[in-house]
């Protein structure tokens, strides 16, 4: 059974009642003896000590929220949009210098053209009413040439010249990029950001993606980690800092904590019937919960404003009437609240019922493990012993240890503040010395594994196994009880049926 307590940002997980009854009820003992003041002192301290999650702090570096900037491709220049002429031409020339032919084509279309004097080659051409651009491009392709346009001027180049021009353009681009990099480097700002809750090393990998990149993809600036203080040393341009600082404030937040309390309970069906069926409901008034009793209820809890109407029930046989003394000491007029179940928000109401049943030796709370963990972090608590076992291998005796422990493992996930999803694993291994093999006890294993969704402070039962035993017996006078028909006068039969949690 797990009870969750809320303190500021702390979320307490729902109470998990693991009805994994692990031994026979016959081994139960009466109420415990006198309490030790030393242990009582630390018990009270433990109950009052809850996990604490501070609120995220606002950093001194204030970054204004920046809008999204859309980078559009550079507009095409007017000269890039100029198409080649497509007028129809007819041309017939034989063994003509390619430079002469290109000048004649340009003159016919009214185009300005520049041709390198070193251009060599001759062309035979015979076209009739063909588009000018197709004739022009066909001649260039046949001679391994290309063209470039500078405004309205066509410049005829070889493929080698064109490749060299491309290299020159790349060099100019790199020079401009380097100048821009130097300009940005002069604007670098260094900030030391203290990381309170997150892992600075993990944040670094994400934040580096928000730095401005060079042409080669190398970031401008850097993000370093100081492990001693768990701080980030950020060197970046102002625009990058305005994006990075808000990200750090959003990611570096305290993780909510969850306190989980559970009860591993040994009981019988009789004890379960004592819990009964409670007609009515749970009334919340302020920070208190009030659960009605089976009897007629007309009284109010002193100190609570308003009125409480509790449904009456005639099925008193299904209700447990636990003593109110000690549970609501110092209160009066608690008719209808006979078991005194009045609790602040997060307190375990069912726990009061179980403890009261235990004082009456109706059940046995085997263990009440409690642990605090963070959201989405596995919490595990284990208590028990390791039993040595002898093994013989190659005439060599070895000692191996096997665990016989009570283990609780819970992974909480907080959903929208007050709802929790719990992945729960409960294991109870117990040595059974009544069934030994070569002097070594067997280990009885009981395991429950489930996933539940509960509210903060809620109690839920996650599982339970019941073992039923039926026995028949016969007693009587030897010899006479075996006489047909008349033997019933000298014998008697008994039938016993027990149920226990296992």
C-alpha positions in Angstrom: 0.0 0.0 0.0 1.5 3.3 -1.0 0.6 6.7 0.3 1.7 9.9 -1.4 2.4 13.2 0.3 2.5 16.5 -1.5 4.9 19.2 -0.3 5.3 22.1 -2.6 6.5 20.5 -5.9 6.6 17.1 -4.3 4.1 14.5 -5.6 3.3 11.6 -3.4 2.5 8.4 -5.3 -0.8 6.6 -4.6 -0.9 4.1 -1.8 -0.2 0.6 -3.0 -1.6 -2.1 -0.9 0.1 -5.4 -1.8 -2.0 -8.1 -0.3 0.7 -10.6 -0.9 0.0 -12.7 2.2 3.1 -14.7 2.5 2.8 -16.9 5.6 0.0 -18.7 7.5 -2.2 -16.7 9.8 -1.6 -19.2 12.6 1.9 -17.7 13.0 0.4 -14.3 13.9 1.1 -12.8 17.3 -0.8 -10.6 19.5 -0.4 -6.8 19.8 3.2 -5.6 20.0 4.8 -4.9 23.3 5.9 -1.6 24.8 7.3 0.8 22.2 11.0 1.9 22.3 11.2 5.7 22.8 14.4 5.7 20.7 12.8 4.2 17.7 9.6 6.2 18.1 11.6 9.4 18.0 13.1 8.5 14.6 9.9 7.1 13.3 8.2 10.5 13.9 11.2 12.3 12.3 10.9 10.0 9.2 7.2 10.6 8.9 7.7 14.4 9.1 10.5 14.4 6.6 9.3 14.5 3.0 11.1 15.1 -0.3 11.4 18.7 -1.3 11.6 20.0 -4.9 12.4 23.8 -5.1 10.9 26.0 -7.7 13.0 26.8 -10.7 14.9 30.1 -10.4 15.1 32.9 -12.8 18.6 33.6 -14.1 20.1 37.0 -14.1 20.7 36.9 -17.8 17.5 38.1 -19.4 17.0 37.2 -23.0 14.3 38.8 -25.1 12.1 36.5 -27.0 13.0 36.5 -30.6 10.7 35.8 -33.5 11.3 33.3 -36.2 13.5 34.6 -39.0 12.9 33.1 -42.5 15.8 33.2 -44.8 14.7 33.5 -48.4 16.9 32.6 -51.3 18.7 35.5 -53.0 16.6 37.0 -55.9 17.6 36.3 -59.4 19.2 39.2 -61.2 17.6 40.7 -64.2 20.4 39.4 -66.4 19.8 35.8 -65.2 16.3 36.0 -66.5 17.4 37.0 -70.1 16.7 34.2 -72.5 18.5 33.5 -75.7 16.8 34.6 -78.9 14.5 32.0 -80.5 13.9 33.6 -83.8 14.0 31.3 -86.9 17.1 31.4 -89.1 18.5 29.7 -92.1 22.2 29.3 -92.5 24.5 27.3 -94.9 28.3 27.6 -94.4 31.2 25.1 -95.3 34.5 24.8 -93.5 34.1 28.1 -91.6 36.1 29.3 -88.6 34.0 28.8 -85.5 34.7 32.3 -84.3 33.5 33.7 -87.7 30.3 31.6 -87.5 29.5 32.7 -83.9 30.0 36.4 -84.8 27.6 36.0 -87.8 25.0 34.3 -85.6 25.3 37.1 -83.0 25.0 39.8 -85.7 21.9 38.1 -87.1 20.2 38.1 -83.6 21.5 41.5 -82.5 23.5 40.0 -79.7 26.8 41.4 -78.3 29.5 38.6 -78.1 33.0 38.3 -76.9 35.2 35.5 -78.3 38.7 34.5 -77.1 41.3 35.0 -79.9 42.8 31.6 -79.1 39.5 29.8 -80.1 40.3 27.3 -82.8 38.1 25.0 -85.0 36.1 24.9 -88.1 32.4 24.1 -88.7 30.2 23.0 -91.6 26.5 24.0 -91.1 23.4 23.8 -93.2 20.1 24.7 -91.3 16.8 25.9 -92.7 14.3 27.8 -90.5 15.7 26.6 -87.2 15.4 28.4 -83.8 18.5 30.6 -83.2 19.1 29.4 -79.6 19.1 25.7 -80.7 21.6 26.5 -83.5 23.8 28.5 -81.1 23.9 25.8 -78.4 24.5 23.0 -80.9 27.6 24.7 -82.3 29.0 25.3 -78.8 28.3 21.7 -77.8 30.0 20.3 -81.0 33.1 22.4 -80.3 33.3 21.6 -76.5 32.5 25.2 -75.7 30.1 27.0 -73.3 28.9 30.5 -72.7 28.4 32.9 -69.8 26.3 36.0 -69.8 27.4 39.3 -68.3 24.4 41.5 -68.6 23.5 41.6 -72.3 26.9 40.3 -73.4 27.5 36.7 -74.3 31.0 35.5 -73.4 32.2 32.3 -75.2 34.5 30.2 -73.0 36.0 26.8 -73.1 35.1 24.1 -70.5 38.6 24.6 -68.9 37.8 28.4 -68.6 34.4 27.6 -67.1 35.8 25.3 -64.5 38.4 27.9 -63.5 35.7 30.5 -63.2 33.8 28.2 -60.8 36.9 27.8 -58.7 37.3 31.5 -58.6 33.7 31.9 -57.5 34.2 29.4 -54.7 37.3 31.2 -53.6 35.5 34.5 -53.5 32.6 32.8 -51.5 35.0 31.5 -49.0 36.7 34.9 -48.6 33.3 36.5 -48.0 32.4 33.8 -45.5 35.7 34.2 -43.6 35.1 38.0 -43.4 31.7 37.3 -42.0 33.1 34.8 -39.5 35.7 37.3 -38.3 33.0 40.0 -37.9 30.9 37.6 -35.9 33.8 36.4 -33.8 34.5 40.0 -32.8 30.9 40.0 -31.4 31.3 36.9 -29.2 30.0 37.2 -25.7 31.0 34.8 -22.9 28.5 33.8 -20.2 28.7 31.3 -17.3 25.3 29.7 -16.7 24.9 27.7 -13.5 22.8 24.6 -14.1 20.8 23.7 -11.0 18.9 20.5 -11.8 19.8 19.2 -15.2 23.0 17.5 -16.3 25.3 20.2 -17.8 27.0 17.6 -20.1 23.7 16.5 -21.6 22.5 20.1 -22.1 25.7 20.9 -23.9 25.0 18.4 -26.7 21.6 20.0 -27.3 22.7 23.7 -27.1 25.6 23.4 -29.6 23.0 22.8 -32.3 21.7 26.3 -31.8 25.0 28.0 -32.5 25.4 29.8 -35.8 27.5 27.7 -38.2 30.3 28.6 -40.6 30.2 27.6 -44.3 32.0 24.4 -43.4 29.4 23.6 -40.7 31.7 24.5 -37.8 29.8 26.4 -35.0 30.8 30.0 -34.3 31.4 30.0 -30.6 31.4 27.1 -28.1 29.7 25.6 -25.2 31.9 24.2 -22.5 31.1 22.3 -19.2 32.6 22.9 -15.8 31.9 19.7 -14.0 33.0 21.1 -10.6 30.2 23.6 -10.5 27.9 21.9 -13.1 28.0 25.1 -15.1 27.9 25.9 -18.8 30.5 28.3 -20.2 28.9 29.7 -23.4 30.7 31.8 -26.0 28.3 32.9 -28.6 27.0 35.9 -30.6 24.2 37.9 -29.0 21.5 36.4 -31.4 22.5 32.9 -30.3 22.4 33.8 -26.6 18.8 35.1 -27.0 17.8 31.7 -28.2 20.0 29.6 -25.8 19.2 31.3 -22.5 15.4 30.7 -22.6 16.1 27.0 -23.6 18.3 26.5 -20.5 15.6 28.1 -18.3 13.0 25.8 -19.8 15.1 22.6 -19.5 16.8 23.2 -16.2 13.7 22.7 -14.0 13.4 20.6 -10.8 12.0 17.1 -11.4 8.9 16.4 -9.2 9.5 13.8 -6.5 7.2 11.0 -5.6 7.0 9.3 -2.2 5.7 5.8 -2.3 4.5 3.9 0.8 3.4 0.3 0.5 2.2 -2.4 2.9 2.7 -6.1 2.4 -0.2 -7.7 4.3 -0.8 -11.2 5.5 -4.5 -11.8 6.0 -7.4 -14.3 5.6 -10.9 -14.0 4.1 -12.2 -13.3 7.6 -10.0 -10.2 7.8 -11.1 -9.1 4.4 -14.7 -9.4 5.5 -13.9 -7.2 8.4 -13.0 -4.4 6.1 -16.5 -4.8 4.6 -18.3 -2.8 2.0 -18.7 0.9 2.7 -21.9 2.4 1.3 -21.5 6.1 0.9 -18.4 7.9 -0.3 -15.4 10.1 0.5 -16.2 13.6 1.4 -13.5 16.3 1.0 -13.8 19.4 3.1 -10.9 21.7 2.8 -7.7 19.6 3.2 -9.6 16.8 5.0 -11.3 13.6 4.0 -14.2 12.1 5.9 -15.3 8.5 5.4 -18.7 7.5 6.8 -19.3 4.6 9.2 -21.9 2.0 9.0 -24.0 3.4 11.8 -26.3 6.4 11.5 -24.2 9.5 11.1 -25.3 12.9 12.2 -22.3 14.3 14.0 -19.7 16.6 12.5 -16.0 16.7 13.0 -15.1 19.5 15.4 -13.2 22.3 13.8 -14.6 21.7 10.3 -17.0 24.2 8.9 -20.2 23.3 7.0 -22.2 20.2 7.4 -21.7 16.6 6.3 -24.5 14.3 5.3 -23.6 10.6 5.4 -25.8 7.9 3.9 -27.3 5.4 6.4 -26.8 1.7 6.0 -28.6 -1.2 7.6 -25.9 -3.6 6.4 -23.8 -3.2 9.6 -22.6 -6.8 9.3 -20.5 -5.7 6.3 -18.9 -2.8 8.1 -15.9 -2.8 10.4 -16.4 -0.8 13.6 -12.8 -0.1 14.6 -12.1 1.7 17.8 -11.9 5.5 17.4 -9.7 6.0 20.4 -6.2 7.0 19.4 -7.3 7.8 15.8 -9.2 10.9 16.6 -8.2 11.5 20.2 -9.6 14.6 21.7 -12.6 14.9 19.4 -16.2 14.6 20.4 -19.6 13.9 18.8 -18.2 11.5 16.2 -21.3 9.5 15.7 -21.2 8.1 12.2 -17.4 8.3 12.2 -16.8 5.5 14.7 -13.5 4.4 13.2 -12.3 8.0 13.3 -11.1 8.1 9.7 -10.3 11.8 9.3 -7.2 12.6 7.4 -5.4 15.5 5.9 -4.8 15.4 2.1 -2.4 12.7 1.2 -2.7 10.8 4.4 -3.4 7.1 4.2 -6.9 6.4 5.4 -6.7 2.7 4.6 -3.6 2.4 6.6 -5.5 3.3 9.8 -7.9 0.4 9.1 -5.1 -2.0 8.6 -3.3 -1.0 11.7 -6.5 -1.3 13.7 -7.1 -4.8 12.4 -3.5 -5.7 13.2 -4.0 -4.6 16.9 -6.9 -7.1 17.0 -4.7 -9.9 15.5 -6.9 -10.1 12.4 -4.1 -9.6 10.0 -0.4 -9.1 10.0 1.5 -6.2 8.2 4.6 -8.1 7.2 6.4 -5.0 5.9 5.8 -1.3 5.1 8.6 -0.2 2.7 8.7 3.4 1.8 10.9 5.2 -0.7 11.1 8.6 -2.5 12.2 9.0 -6.0 12.0 11.4 -8.9 9.6 11.4 -11.8 10.4 8.6 -14.4 13.2 7.3 -12.1 13.3 3.7 -10.9 13.0 3.4 -7.1 14.0 0.1 -5.5 14.1 -1.0 -1.8 15.2 -4.4 -0.7 15.4 -6.1 2.6 16.1 -9.7 3.5 18.9 -12.2 3.8 21.2 -14.4 1.6 21.1 -18.1 2.3 24.2 -20.1 1.7 23.9 -23.3 -0.5 26.5 -25.9 -0.9 27.3 -27.2 -4.4 29.8 -29.9 -5.4 31.6 -29.6 -8.8 34.6 -31.7 -9.7 34.8 -32.9 -6.1 35.1 -29.3 -5.0 32.7 -27.9 -2.5 31.5 -24.4 -3.4 29.2 -22.0 -1.4 26.6 -20.1 -3.4 24.3 -17.5 -1.9 20.7 -17.0 -2.9 18.6 -14.1 -1.9 15.5 -14.4 0.2 14.3 -10.8 0.3 11.3 -8.5 0.1 11.8 -6.2 -2.9 9.7 -3.3 -4.0 10.5 -1.6 -7.3 8.4 1.3 -8.6 8.8 3.6 -11.6 6.4 6.6 -11.3 5.3 8.9 -14.1 3.5 12.1 -13.3 0.6 12.9 -15.6 -0.7 16.5 -15.5 0.2 17.2 -11.9 -2.2 15.0 -9.8 -2.3 11.8 -11.7 0.4 9.2 -11.6 1.2 6.1 -13.6 3.0 3.5 -11.6 4.9 0.5 -12.9 5.1 -1.7 -9.8 7.1 -4.9 -9.1 6.8 -6.6 -5.7 8.7 -9.8 -4.8 8.7 -11.7 -1.6 11.1 -14.6 -1.3 10.9 -16.6 1.9 12.9 -19.6 3.0 10.9 -22.7 4.0 12.8 -24.8 6.5 10.0 -27.3 6.7 10.9 -28.5 3.3 14.6 -29.0 3.1 16.7 -30.7 0.5 20.0 -32.1 1.9 19.6 -29.8 4.8 19.1 -26.7 2.7 15.7 -24.9 2.7 13.6 -24.3 -0.3 12.7 -20.7 -1.2 9.1 -19.8 -1.7 8.8 -17.0 -4.2 5.8 -14.7 -4.7 5.8 -11.9 -7.2 3.4 -9.3 -8.4 4.0 -7.0 -11.4 1.5 -4.5 -12.7 0.9 -1.0 -14.1 -1.8 1.3 -12.6 -3.0 4.9 -12.9 -3.9 6.5 -9.6 -4.5 10.0 -8.2 -2.2 11.7 -5.9 -2.9 10.4 -2.4 -5.0 7.5 -3.6 -4.8 4.0 -2.3 -5.0 1.0 -4.5 -4.8 -2.8 -4.1 -2.5 -4.3 -6.7 -2.8 -8.0 -6.1 -3.4 -10.9 -3.8 -3.3 -14.7 -3.9 -5.6 -16.9 -1.8 -5.0 -20.5 -0.9 -7.9 -22.7 0.2 -7.5 -25.9 2.2 -10.3 -28.4 2.7 -10.0 -31.3 5.1 -12.3 -34.1 6.2 -11.9 -36.3 9.2 -13.6 -39.1 11.0 -13.5 -40.1 14.6 -15.3 -43.0 16.5 -15.1 -46.2 18.5 -12.7 -48.6 16.9 -14.5 -51.6 15.4 -18.0 -50.4 16.2 -17.8 -47.5 13.9 -17.3 -49.8 10.9 -20.6 -51.7 11.5 -22.9 -51.1 8.5 -25.7 -48.6 9.3 -25.2 -48.9 13.1 -21.7 -47.6 12.8 -23.0 -44.0 12.5 -24.0 -44.2 16.1 -20.4 -44.7 17.2 -18.6 -42.2 14.9 -18.6 -38.7 13.9 -17.2 -36.7 10.9 -15.6 -33.3 10.7 -15.0 -31.0 7.8 -12.7 -28.0 7.9 -12.2 -25.4 5.2 -9.6 -22.6 5.6 -8.5 -19.8 3.4 -5.3 -17.8 3.7 -3.5 -15.4 1.6 -0.3 -16.8 0.1 
